[in-house]
Amino acid sequence: MQDRDGDLFGLEAVLDRTRSLVAARMVVVRPYDRATLESVYSAAIEGIVEPLLVGRRVIIQELVENLGIKDDYFRYVDEEEDRILERAASLIHDGEADFVMKGMVRTGDFIHVLLDPRWKIRTEKLLSHVGMHEIPQTKRVFLMSDGAINIVPNFSRKIHIVRNAVEVARKLGMWPIRIAMLAAVEKVKLPVMPATLDAFLMKKFSESGYFGDCEIDGPFALDNALDPESAAEKGITGNVAGNANILIVPNIETGNVLWKTLTCLEKKEAAGVVVGGSCPIVVPSRSDTKATKLLSIKFARLLLG
């Protein structure tokens, strides 16, 4: 759903645009858990993906049988454990799949193999994670980056993170794009809060037109980036204040805590995709719910176009 100002409302409504798209071929790596298998099955039934399940076939089929899932929608790629990741990467490289999702495998190990130059999944861009969330009270959708890949990005890496997030926003139809650089306070505090200086410099850098037609401001604390009333109470003005639709977090801990606060404490679903490679990469947490994994699959499918 979209209002006249271009903001998106309703996470599931946005991602349900996949219903008008043809199914894409998705590699699923080590789908050895219930949430992964059920989310992939649901995506297949909805016609969003054609899943290629890579792993020990005997393990996957036993889980499928125990869950009462029909495996008519699945193609199996039986592989030894120590070769599963490379086999999945080769399927992308050889054009046999359009994007990839991880199951029961550590994100670091998964990304490390995908970045091997042999597979040509890595591009000149930096990989970064983009999360999609909605504000619980208003349902307004916003993006958040990077809470999963770049640990303590310097200013140069943050430029790439912002650029990736802007590209995602454009593909989703967000308009106008309003980016808030997050920190703990709204003023530059050095040397104790270097993220505040990065935020100030990113605002100045964006004024050169490098990111195209979007607006960046900061530093912002979370409340005055998303809540107009909080911004007004603190006397913070500008188009971004209280109305950001992209949040750039200062480090991975901030992004991870924000993600888990929404999904664990607020019980709100979310979607997340790693972008910057030759294809979308779905890297849900192994503890994510079926719903979050399904929404992440839809997010990746939308980004394929």
N, C-alpha and C positions, 0 to 999 in steps of 0.2 A: 504494500500500500504506500502511496506517495502523496504528499500534500502539495499545494501550489508553490511552496518555497523549495521543493526538491528534496526535503528530508524524507527518509524512509521510516515506516512504522510497521511494527510487527515482524519479528525475526522469521517466524515460520512462513508468513505471507510472502516475504521477500524471497526466501529460498524455494518456495513452491513454484517459482517461475520455471523450475526445471521440468515441470510437467509438459511444457510445450517443446522440449528439446528431445532429440533422438538419443538413444542410449549410447554411452561411451564405454570403452573397454577399460576396466580398472583392475590392476594387479593388487592383490591383497597378500601381504607378507605375514606368514605364521598366524593365521586366524585360529588361534587355539583357545579362544575364550568366547563365552556366550554373547557378550555385548557386541563384539566385532561381527560374529557370524549373523546375529539377528539383524544388526543394522545393514549389513551387506545384503542380506536376504530381502529386507524391506525395500531397499533401493532398487534391487533387481525386479521385484514385483511391480514397483511403480514405474518401471521402464526407464530408470535413470542410468543404470549401469549394466554392463555384461561382465560379471566378476570372473577373474582368473585367480583361483586360490593356490598360492604357492607354499608348499611345505610338505610334511609327511602325510601322504594321502590317508593312510590308515588312521592317523590321529584325528584329522579333520572329519573324515567320514563317521568315525565313532561319535564325535561331538554332534554332528549334524543329525545322526540317528537318535541320540539321546534327547535332543531338543525338539524332535518331531518335525524337523524342517525338510521339505522336499528339495532334493539336490538337482532338480531338473534345470534350475537357473544357473548352476555353477559349472565352470570348467576347472578341472584339477590339473595342476602342474606338480607332479610328484618329484620331490627333490630331497637329497640328504641334508641334514641339519647344517652342516658346515658350508653348504653351497647355496642355501636358500636366498640370501641377500643378493649374491651375484647373479643368480638366475633371474630374480625379479628385475634387477637393473638391466639385464640383457634383453628382457622382453620390451622394455621401454626403448632401449637403443635400437632394437631391430624392427620397431614400428608395429609390434604385436599388441601394444596396449597404449592407452592415451594418458593415463595418470596412475598414481600409485598410492597405496595406503598401508600403513603399518598396523600389525596386530600386536602379538606378544613378543616384542623386541624392544630393546632400549633405544631411545631416540638417537643418542650419540652414535651407536653402532650402525643404525639404519642410515643416518645422514652421511656418515663417513664413507660407507660403500657407495652411496649414490653420487658422491662428489668425485669418485675416481674418474680421471680423465677418459678412461676407456669407454665410458658409457655416454659421454657427451650430454649429460643431464645438467651439468654445471655450465653456466653461461658467463658473460662478462659482468653480470649483475651479482650483487650480494644476495644470498639467501636470507629471507627474514620471514617471521611468522606473523600473520594477520589474523586477529580474532574478531569475530562479529558478535555483538551483544545488543541487548535492548535495555533501556532504562526501565526498571520495574514499574515506576509510577506512571510514566507516559507512553511506554512501549516504543519510544523513538530509538532507532537503530544507530549504533555507532561502531566504528572499527577501533581496534587497539593493537599497537605493535611496539616492541617486539617482546613477547613474553615467553619465548620458547627456544630461540636459536642463539642470538647474540647476547653474550653474558654481560659484559660491561662495554658497550660500544662507545668508541670515541666519536668526535664530531664528524669526521669523514664517513664513518660507518652509518651514523645517524642520517646523513644526507641520502644514502642508499635506502635506508629503512623508510624514510619519508617518501622517497620517489616510488618505492614499491607500493606503499599504502595508497598513494594518490592514484596510481594505475588501477588498483583494485576498486577504489571508490568510483572511478570513471566507468569501469565496466559494469558496476552495479547501478549506475545512473544517479549517484549522489550529486546534488547540485543545489547551492554552491558548496564547494569543499572548504570546510573550516577546521583547521588543524591546531590543536592545543598541545604544546610541549609541557609535559608534567614535571613537577618538582614538589618539594614540601612547602615552599613559600612562593610568593608572587614577586619577589624582588631578587636581584642578583646578590648572592651571598658568597663571597670568596674569602679564604680558600676552602671553607668547610662544605660548601654545596656546589661543586663544579657543574652539576646538571643545570643550575640556574643560568650560568653563563652560556652553556650550550643552547639553552632555550632562547636566550636573548640574541645570540649570534645566528641561530636558524631563522629567526624572524627577519633579521637584516639580510641574510643570504637570500631568502625567498623573494625579497623586494626587487631583486635583480631579474626576476621572471624565470628563474631556472626551473621551477616546478610547474610553470604554466599558470593557468587561471585558477588560483586557489589562494587562500589567506592563511598565514601561520602567525600565531601569537604565543607569547609566554614570557616567563614561566607562569604556570597556573598550578594551584592545588586542584585536586580532583573535583571538589565541590563547585568551585567557581568556573570550572571548565564545562560542566554539564548542567548546572542548575542556575537559571537566570536570576532567581531570587538571591541565592548566595553571592553571585557576582555583584548584584546591585547593592547588597548590604555592605560589601567591602569597597564599594565605589570603583569597581573594575569595569571599564567600558570597552567598547569595540565590538566588531561583528562576531568574533570568536567567543568572547566571554559568555559563559552559560549556554552556548549553543554549538559547541564543538561536535563534529561528527567523525573526527579522527583524533584519537589520543596517542601520543608518542611517549612511551614510558622511558625513564632514564636508564633502567637496567632490567635484567631478566627477573630479579627477585620481585621488583615492583609489579611487573606484568603478571608473574605467576600468582602472586598474592591477590591481585585484582581479579584474575580469572577464577581462582578458587573461592574467593569471597562471594562472587555472583553465583557460581555453580554449586558450591557446598552449603553456604549459609543462607543465601537467598533462594536456593533451589531453582535457579533460572538456567535454562539450557543455553548453550553457546555453540558457535561453530568456529573452526580454526583451520587454516591452510598455510603451508609454507610456499612462498612465491619467490620468483627470481630465477628459477630453473627453467629447463626446457618444457616442463609440464608442472601442473599443480601437484603438491606432495601433501598427503593427509597424514598428520602425525598426532592423533589423539593420545591423551594420557591413557595408560593401561587401565586406570580406574574410572575413566569417563563412562557415562551411561550410554545405553543403546541410542537414546534420543540425540545426545550430543554427537555421537559418532555418525548417525544418519544425517544430521544437519551439516556436519563437516563434509560428508560426501557430496551433498547437494551444493554446498558452497564451492567446492572444487569443480563440480560439473558446470556451474554457472560461469566460472572463470575461463573455462575452455572455450566458451562462446558457442 
